[in-house]
Amino acid sequence: MEIFLDRLFSGVTAGSIYVLIALSLVVVFRSSTTINFAQGEFALFTSFVAWWLTTKGLPIVLALFAAMAVGFTMGVVAERALIRPVRRRNETAVLIVALGLFTALNGADGWIWGANDKQFPEILPHGDNDYFVIAGSRLHYDSIGIVLAMILVVTLLSLLFNRTPLGLQMRAVATNPESAALAGVKVGRVLSLSWGLSAAIGSFAGVLLVPVLPPNQLDLSSFFSILIFASAAALLGGLDSAKGAVVGGLAFGVAESMINGYATFLGGSMQLTFALVIIVVILVFKPTGLFGARRLERV
């Protein structure tokens, strides 16, 4: 029982991280029906920014807010300068630009900060004695903090989507940008805000995540596998559903932890393969995911 709870707590912690990244994908998709494949690299770049600021003496909490501001700015600039010009052509061009941005940001990380791993400061309690015991299993304080952060972000996004004019405008723009513009919605502003908000959420997740990743170091590949699992989680739950991102992220986190514990013969590469298979299956058989809204096109 103790071993099972250890793996369950670990899975919920990892799942909460996937939820945060999946939510950042949902924010962009809700307004533009576009999957931002560069989301993981936004998070990685701003995590490097946070690390660099701490080396200059800035407390990690302030570095977190600075990283979120940088992420928001990057998201807005990327949408205006790179995504918007090609969006007028077709969605395939947008996906290609996003993949190019993924590669460019990763290369910029290595060029600016070097390829060596960086020791990242802890923002949540992560010491050997920072835990309490439940049924003989250790539940660490940083795990609780990450779950609470996930709940906070989910709550705020749910209020944004369901209780604010901006949330309604995001759905209107995603459904039919031309009609939304005719109704007075500032389509460009909505798209820029959604990309900026998405990148800020990713930055928040990244700074929380790095200290709990063994061995608590930041490197150029830190977010690749996380983006894969988060993308699978968002697709499973529905790319336009915050609730779906929560269900999908936690499901993948717990499944990954259980596979690590009970099916070690599969190894890490097979876990990624499993996530990719899930993505393909969802796209083929249920593109809207478990909770996504079916989109109707009038002809």
C-alpha positions as CSV (number, residue, x, y, z in Angstrom):
1,M,0.0,0.0,0.0
2,E,2.8,2.4,0.9
3,I,4.5,1.8,-2.5
4,F,1.2,2.3,-4.4
5,L,0.6,5.6,-2.6
6,D,4.1,6.8,-3.3
7,R,3.5,6.2,-7.0
8,L,0.1,7.7,-6.8
9,F,1.4,10.9,-5.2
10,S,4.2,11.1,-7.8
11,G,1.7,10.6,-10.6
12,V,-0.6,13.3,-9.4
13,T,2.4,15.7,-9.1
14,A,3.5,14.9,-12.6
15,G,0.0,15.0,-13.8
16,S,-0.5,18.5,-12.4
17,I,2.5,19.7,-14.4
18,Y,0.9,18.2,-17.5
19,V,-2.3,19.9,-16.7
20,L,-0.6,23.3,-16.5
21,I,1.1,22.8,-19.9
22,A,-2.1,21.3,-21.4
23,L,-4.1,24.4,-20.2
24,S,-1.7,26.7,-22.0
25,L,-2.4,24.7,-25.2
26,V,-6.1,25.0,-24.5
27,V,-5.9,28.8,-24.1
28,V,-4.5,29.2,-27.6
29,F,-6.8,26.6,-29.2
30,R,-9.9,28.2,-27.6
31,S,-9.2,31.4,-29.5
32,S,-7.5,30.2,-32.7
33,T,-8.1,26.5,-33.1
34,T,-4.3,26.2,-33.4
35,I,-2.0,23.8,-31.5
36,N,1.0,25.7,-30.3
37,F,3.8,23.2,-30.6
38,A,6.3,25.8,-29.4
39,Q,4.7,26.0,-26.0
40,G,7.3,23.8,-24.3
41,E,10.1,26.0,-25.6
42,F,8.4,29.1,-24.4
43,A,8.4,27.5,-20.9
44,L,12.0,26.4,-21.3
45,F,13.2,29.8,-22.5
46,T,11.5,31.7,-19.6
47,S,12.8,29.1,-17.1
48,F,16.3,30.0,-18.3
49,V,15.4,33.7,-17.8
50,A,14.3,32.9,-14.2
51,W,17.5,31.0,-13.6
52,W,19.6,33.8,-15.0
53,L,17.8,36.4,-12.8
54,T,18.5,34.3,-9.7
55,T,22.2,34.3,-10.5
56,K,22.0,38.1,-10.4
57,G,20.6,38.1,-6.9
58,L,16.9,38.3,-7.6
59,P,14.8,36.1,-5.3
60,I,13.2,33.1,-7.1
61,V,9.6,34.3,-6.4
62,L,10.3,37.6,-8.1
63,A,12.2,35.8,-10.9
64,L,9.0,33.7,-11.4
65,F,6.9,36.8,-12.0
66,A,9.5,38.3,-14.3
67,A,9.6,35.1,-16.3
68,M,5.9,35.1,-16.6
69,A,6.0,38.7,-17.9
70,V,8.7,37.7,-20.4
71,G,6.6,34.8,-21.5
72,F,3.5,36.9,-22.0
73,T,5.5,39.4,-24.1
74,M,7.0,36.5,-26.2
75,G,3.6,35.1,-26.8
76,V,2.2,38.4,-27.9
77,V,5.1,39.1,-30.2
78,A,5.1,35.6,-31.7
79,E,1.4,35.9,-32.5
80,R,1.7,39.3,-34.1
81,A,5.0,38.9,-35.9
82,L,5.0,35.2,-36.9
83,I,1.6,33.6,-36.6
84,R,-0.8,36.3,-37.8
85,P,0.9,36.9,-41.2
86,V,0.8,33.2,-42.2
87,R,-2.6,32.5,-40.6
88,R,-4.2,34.3,-43.4
89,R,-3.0,31.6,-45.8
90,N,-3.8,28.3,-44.1
91,E,-3.5,26.4,-40.8
92,T,-0.7,24.2,-42.1
93,A,1.5,27.2,-42.5
94,V,0.8,28.1,-38.8
95,L,1.8,24.6,-37.6
96,I,5.0,24.8,-39.7
97,V,5.8,28.2,-38.2
98,A,5.1,26.9,-34.7
99,L,7.5,24.0,-35.3
100,G,10.1,26.4,-36.6
101,L,9.7,28.5,-33.5
102,F,10.2,25.4,-31.4
103,T,13.6,24.7,-33.0
104,A,14.6,28.4,-33.0
105,L,13.9,28.9,-29.3
106,N,15.8,25.7,-28.3
107,G,18.7,26.8,-30.4
108,A,18.6,30.3,-28.8
109,D,18.6,28.7,-25.3
110,G,21.9,26.9,-26.1
111,W,23.4,30.0,-27.8
112,I,22.6,32.4,-25.0
113,W,23.0,30.2,-21.9
114,G,25.2,27.4,-23.1
115,A,24.6,23.6,-23.3
116,N,25.7,22.8,-19.7
117,D,23.0,21.9,-17.2
118,K,22.0,24.6,-14.8
119,Q,21.3,24.0,-11.1
120,F,17.9,25.6,-10.5
121,P,16.9,27.1,-7.2
122,E,13.9,25.7,-5.4
123,I,10.7,27.7,-5.2
124,L,8.8,25.1,-3.1
125,P,10.1,23.2,0.0
126,H,12.0,20.2,-1.4
127,G,14.3,19.1,1.4
128,D,14.7,15.6,2.8
129,N,12.4,16.4,5.8
130,D,9.8,18.5,3.9
131,Y,7.0,16.0,3.9
132,F,4.3,14.4,6.1
133,V,3.2,10.8,6.2
134,I,-0.1,9.4,5.0
135,A,-0.7,5.7,5.6
136,G,3.1,5.2,5.7
137,S,3.7,7.0,2.4
138,R,5.5,10.4,2.2
139,L,3.7,13.3,0.7
140,H,6.2,16.1,0.0
141,Y,5.3,19.7,0.4
142,D,6.4,20.6,-3.1
143,S,4.0,18.1,-4.5
144,I,1.2,19.8,-2.5
145,G,2.3,23.2,-3.8
146,I,2.2,22.0,-7.4
147,V,-1.2,20.5,-7.1
148,L,-2.5,23.7,-5.4
149,A,-1.0,25.8,-8.1
150,M,-2.7,23.7,-10.7
151,I,-6.0,24.1,-8.9
152,L,-5.5,27.9,-8.8
153,V,-4.8,28.1,-12.5
154,V,-7.7,25.9,-13.4
155,T,-10.1,28.0,-11.3
156,L,-8.9,31.3,-12.8
157,L,-9.1,30.0,-16.3
158,S,-12.6,28.6,-15.7
159,L,-13.7,32.0,-14.5
160,L,-12.0,33.6,-17.6
161,F,-13.7,31.3,-20.0
162,N,-17.1,31.2,-18.5
163,R,-17.6,34.5,-16.6
164,T,-15.7,37.2,-18.6
165,P,-16.3,38.9,-22.0
166,L,-12.8,37.9,-23.1
167,G,-13.6,34.2,-22.6
168,L,-16.7,34.6,-24.8
169,Q,-14.7,36.6,-27.4
170,M,-12.1,33.9,-27.5
171,R,-14.7,31.3,-28.3
172,A,-16.3,33.6,-30.9
173,V,-13.0,34.2,-32.6
174,A,-12.2,30.5,-32.7
175,T,-15.6,29.6,-34.2
176,N,-15.8,32.3,-36.8
177,P,-13.3,35.2,-36.8
178,E,-15.1,37.1,-39.6
179,S,-18.4,37.1,-37.8
180,A,-16.7,38.0,-34.6
181,A,-15.1,41.0,-36.2
182,L,-18.4,42.1,-37.7
183,A,-19.9,41.9,-34.2
184,G,-17.3,44.3,-32.9
185,V,-14.8,41.9,-31.4
186,K,-11.2,43.0,-31.8
187,V,-9.9,39.7,-33.3
188,G,-6.2,40.6,-33.3
189,R,-6.3,41.7,-29.7
190,V,-8.0,38.5,-28.6
191,L,-5.5,36.4,-30.4
192,S,-2.5,38.3,-29.0
193,L,-3.9,38.1,-25.4
194,S,-4.5,34.3,-25.7
195,W,-1.0,33.6,-27.0
196,G,0.5,35.9,-24.3
197,L,-1.6,34.3,-21.5
198,S,-0.7,30.8,-22.8
199,A,3.0,31.6,-22.7
200,A,2.7,33.1,-19.2
201,I,1.0,29.9,-17.9
202,G,3.8,27.8,-19.4
203,S,6.4,30.0,-17.8
204,F,4.7,29.6,-14.4
205,A,4.6,25.8,-14.9
206,G,8.2,25.7,-16.0
207,V,9.7,27.5,-13.0
208,L,7.6,25.2,-10.7
209,L,8.6,22.1,-12.6
210,V,12.4,22.3,-12.9
211,P,13.3,22.0,-9.2
212,V,11.3,18.7,-8.9
213,L,12.8,17.1,-12.0
214,P,15.7,14.8,-11.1
215,P,18.5,15.9,-10.6
216,N,16.9,19.4,-10.1
217,Q,18.7,20.8,-13.2
218,L,17.7,22.8,-16.2
219,D,18.8,21.6,-19.6
220,L,17.9,22.0,-23.3
221,S,15.7,18.9,-23.3
222,S,13.9,19.5,-20.1
223,F,10.5,20.1,-21.6
224,F,10.4,17.9,-24.7
225,S,8.8,14.8,-23.1
226,I,6.6,17.0,-21.0
227,L,5.2,18.7,-24.1
228,I,4.4,15.3,-25.6
229,F,2.5,14.1,-22.6
230,A,0.7,17.5,-22.1
231,S,-0.3,17.5,-25.8
232,A,-1.6,13.9,-25.4
233,A,-3.5,15.0,-22.3
234,A,-5.0,18.0,-24.0
235,L,-6.1,15.9,-27.0
236,L,-7.6,13.2,-24.7
237,G,-9.6,15.7,-22.7
238,G,-10.5,18.0,-25.6
239,L,-8.4,20.9,-26.9
240,D,-11.0,23.5,-26.0
241,S,-11.9,22.1,-22.6
242,A,-10.1,23.2,-19.4
243,K,-11.9,20.3,-17.6
244,G,-10.6,17.9,-20.2
245,A,-7.0,19.2,-19.7
246,V,-7.3,18.4,-16.0
247,V,-8.7,14.9,-16.6
248,G,-6.2,14.1,-19.3
249,G,-3.2,15.5,-17.5
250,L,-3.9,13.7,-14.3
251,A,-4.7,10.5,-16.1
252,F,-1.4,10.6,-18.0
253,G,0.6,11.5,-14.9
254,V,-0.8,8.6,-12.8
255,A,-0.4,6.2,-15.7
256,E,3.2,7.2,-16.3
257,S,4.0,6.7,-12.6
258,M,2.3,3.3,-12.5
259,I,4.1,2.2,-15.6
260,N,7.5,3.3,-14.1
261,G,6.7,1.4,-11.0
262,Y,5.0,-1.8,-12.3
263,A,6.1,-2.1,-15.9
264,T,9.7,-1.1,-15.8
265,F,10.6,-3.3,-18.8
266,L,8.9,-0.7,-21.0
267,G,11.4,2.0,-20.2
268,G,11.1,5.8,-20.8
269,S,11.2,5.6,-24.6
270,M,8.2,3.3,-24.7
271,Q,6.3,5.7,-22.4
272,L,6.8,8.4,-25.0
273,T,5.8,6.0,-27.8
274,F,2.6,5.2,-25.8
275,A,1.8,8.9,-25.6
276,L,2.3,9.3,-29.3
277,V,0.1,6.3,-30.0
278,I,-2.6,7.8,-27.8
279,I,-2.3,11.1,-29.8
280,V,-2.8,9.3,-33.1
281,V,-5.7,7.2,-31.9
282,I,-7.5,10.3,-30.5
283,L,-7.0,12.2,-33.7
284,V,-8.3,9.3,-35.8
285,F,-11.3,8.2,-33.7
286,K,-12.3,11.1,-31.5
287,P,-10.7,14.4,-32.6
288,T,-12.8,16.4,-30.1
289,G,-11.5,14.4,-27.2
290,L,-13.6,13.4,-24.2
291,F,-15.0,16.8,-23.3
292,G,-14.3,18.9,-26.4
293,A,-17.1,20.7,-28.2
294,R,-18.0,19.4,-31.7
295,R,-17.6,22.2,-34.2
296,L,-20.3,22.6,-36.9
297,E,-19.6,24.2,-40.2
298,R,-22.4,25.8,-42.2
299,V,-22.2,25.5,-46.0
